[in-house]
């Protein structure tokens, strides 16, 4: 693999909205669906479909519960998700360094 290998970027993370989700989740222990939706400026349906893709990849854990009588959805990075995020950042830095 050459230093300038854009194909090494993780396509699951690289989508704009998923990239925002991963970046935000890397900075917090967990986030509610509502907080995450506000941070990445997404609709319910759009965020839900992107979270499903991240969950299927094993990058996030989604826990649904109730807070009183209100449903609460919490999202957090998994250990493999955190590793994938750090690997993604390393590959992106390598790509940027090779472009200089």
C-alpha atoms as a printed R data frame, in Angstrom:
    type eleno elety resid chain resno       x      y      z
1   ATOM     1    CA   UNK     A     1   0.000  0.000  0.000
2   ATOM     2    CA   UNK     A     2   1.435  3.381 -0.990
3   ATOM     3    CA   UNK     A     3   1.287  6.321  1.392
4   ATOM     4    CA   UNK     A     4  -1.312  7.929 -0.878
5   ATOM     5    CA   UNK     A     5  -3.931  5.188 -0.801
6   ATOM     6    CA   UNK     A     6  -7.402  6.629 -0.409
7   ATOM     7    CA   UNK     A     7  -8.891  3.136 -0.733
8   ATOM     8    CA   UNK     A     8  -7.616  2.321  2.772
9   ATOM     9    CA   UNK     A     9 -10.194  4.680  4.317
10  ATOM    10    CA   UNK     A    10 -13.032  2.848  6.065
11  ATOM    11    CA   UNK     A    11 -16.140  3.384  3.908
12  ATOM    12    CA   UNK     A    12 -18.434  2.710  6.866
13  ATOM    13    CA   UNK     A    13 -16.967  5.701  8.711
14  ATOM    14    CA   UNK     A    14 -16.169  7.909  5.733
15  ATOM    15    CA   UNK     A    15 -19.749  8.894  4.908
16  ATOM    16    CA   UNK     A    16 -20.260 12.506  6.011
17  ATOM    17    CA   UNK     A    17 -22.979 11.876  8.589
18  ATOM    18    CA   UNK     A    18 -21.347  8.698  9.950
19  ATOM    19    CA   UNK     A    19 -18.056 10.584 10.209
20  ATOM    20    CA   UNK     A    20 -19.783 13.228 12.333
21  ATOM    21    CA   UNK     A    21 -21.418 10.564 14.490
22  ATOM    22    CA   UNK     A    22 -18.128  8.770 15.089
23  ATOM    23    CA   UNK     A    23 -16.286 12.029 15.854
24  ATOM    24    CA   UNK     A    24 -18.896 13.110 18.382
25  ATOM    25    CA   UNK     A    25 -19.187  9.703 20.031
26  ATOM    26    CA   UNK     A    26 -15.391  9.552 20.364
27  ATOM    27    CA   UNK     A    27 -15.610 12.652 22.563
28  ATOM    28    CA   UNK     A    28 -18.330 11.418 24.961
29  ATOM    29    CA   UNK     A    29 -19.103  8.284 26.954
30  ATOM    30    CA   UNK     A    30 -22.533  7.974 25.320
31  ATOM    31    CA   UNK     A    31 -25.064 10.255 23.669
32  ATOM    32    CA   UNK     A    32 -28.818 10.236 23.524
33  ATOM    33    CA   UNK     A    33 -30.387  9.934 20.099
34  ATOM    34    CA   UNK     A    34 -31.780 13.469 20.510
35  ATOM    35    CA   UNK     A    35 -28.366 14.949 21.386
36  ATOM    36    CA   UNK     A    36 -26.669 13.102 18.554
37  ATOM    37    CA   UNK     A    37 -29.375 14.196 16.119
38  ATOM    38    CA   UNK     A    38 -28.813 17.834 17.124
39  ATOM    39    CA   UNK     A    39 -25.017 17.580 16.941
40  ATOM    40    CA   UNK     A    40 -24.952 16.120 13.414
41  ATOM    41    CA   UNK     A    41 -28.008 18.042 12.184
42  ATOM    42    CA   UNK     A    42 -29.869 14.985 10.910
43  ATOM    43    CA   UNK     A    43 -33.464 13.883 10.641
44  ATOM    44    CA   UNK     A    44 -34.696 10.970 12.746
45  ATOM    45    CA   UNK     A    45 -34.873  8.620  9.774
46  ATOM    46    CA   UNK     A    46 -31.509  9.599  8.314
47  ATOM    47    CA   UNK     A    47 -29.698  9.283 11.635
48  ATOM    48    CA   UNK     A    48 -31.432  5.987 12.359
49  ATOM    49    CA   UNK     A    49 -30.345  4.447  9.054
50  ATOM    50    CA   UNK     A    50 -26.729  5.585  9.530
51  ATOM    51    CA   UNK     A    51 -26.674  4.301 13.112
52  ATOM    52    CA   UNK     A    52 -27.928  0.946 11.852
53  ATOM    53    CA   UNK     A    53 -24.989  0.762  9.446
54  ATOM    54    CA   UNK     A    54 -22.547  1.617 12.244
55  ATOM    55    CA   UNK     A    55 -24.208 -0.904 14.557
56  ATOM    56    CA   UNK     A    56 -24.050 -3.651 11.918
57  ATOM    57    CA   UNK     A    57 -20.319 -2.955 11.565
58  ATOM    58    CA   UNK     A    58 -19.965 -3.346 15.344
59  ATOM    59    CA   UNK     A    59 -18.825  0.263 15.780
60  ATOM    60    CA   UNK     A    60 -21.649  1.496 18.004
61  ATOM    61    CA   UNK     A    61 -23.893  0.025 20.674
62  ATOM    62    CA   UNK     A    62 -27.492  1.211 20.836
63  ATOM    63    CA   UNK     A    63 -29.402  0.766 24.090
64  ATOM    64    CA   UNK     A    64 -33.117  1.533 24.253
65  ATOM    65    CA   UNK     A    65 -34.757  2.115 27.620
66  ATOM    66    CA   UNK     A    66 -37.230  4.416 29.319
67  ATOM    67    CA   UNK     A    67 -36.639  7.501 31.398
68  ATOM    68    CA   UNK     A    68 -39.860  7.625 33.338
69  ATOM    69    CA   UNK     A    69 -42.448  7.068 30.631
70  ATOM    70    CA   UNK     A    70 -40.339  8.523 27.810
71  ATOM    71    CA   UNK     A    71 -38.293  6.282 25.528
72  ATOM    72    CA   UNK     A    72 -34.542  6.918 25.688
73  ATOM    73    CA   UNK     A    73 -32.087  5.703 23.077
74  ATOM    74    CA   UNK     A    74 -28.418  5.875 24.051
75  ATOM    75    CA   UNK     A    75 -25.588  5.405 21.564
76  ATOM    76    CA   UNK     A    76 -21.946  4.707 22.420
77  ATOM    77    CA   UNK     A    77 -18.816  3.599 20.614
78  ATOM    78    CA   UNK     A    78 -17.833 -0.002 21.151
79  ATOM    79    CA   UNK     A    79 -14.183 -0.967 21.712
80  ATOM    80    CA   UNK     A    80 -13.918 -2.103 18.055
81  ATOM    81    CA   UNK     A    81 -15.611  1.162 17.044
82  ATOM    82    CA   UNK     A    82 -13.055  3.236 18.946
83  ATOM    83    CA   UNK     A    83 -10.237  1.238 17.334
84  ATOM    84    CA   UNK     A    84 -11.793  1.692 13.877
85  ATOM    85    CA   UNK     A    85 -12.086  5.442 14.551
86  ATOM    86    CA   UNK     A    86  -8.427  5.727 15.592
87  ATOM    87    CA   UNK     A    87  -7.342  3.624 12.587
88  ATOM    88    CA   UNK     A    88  -9.427  5.857 10.319
89  ATOM    89    CA   UNK     A    89  -7.739  8.967 11.729
90  ATOM    90    CA   UNK     A    90  -4.277  7.420 11.254
91  ATOM    91    CA   UNK     A    91  -5.062  6.534  7.648
92  ATOM    92    CA   UNK     A    92  -6.475  9.996  6.988
93  ATOM    93    CA   UNK     A    93  -3.356 11.617  8.488
94  ATOM    94    CA   UNK     A    94  -1.197  9.391  6.288
95  ATOM    95    CA   UNK     A    95  -3.191 10.383  3.228
96  ATOM    96    CA   UNK     A    96  -2.887 14.073  4.104
97  ATOM    97    CA   UNK     A    97   0.852 13.756  4.792
98  ATOM    98    CA   UNK     A    98   1.396 12.018  1.450
99  ATOM    99    CA   UNK     A    99  -0.424 14.830 -0.333
100 ATOM   100    CA   UNK     A   100   1.925 17.511  0.963
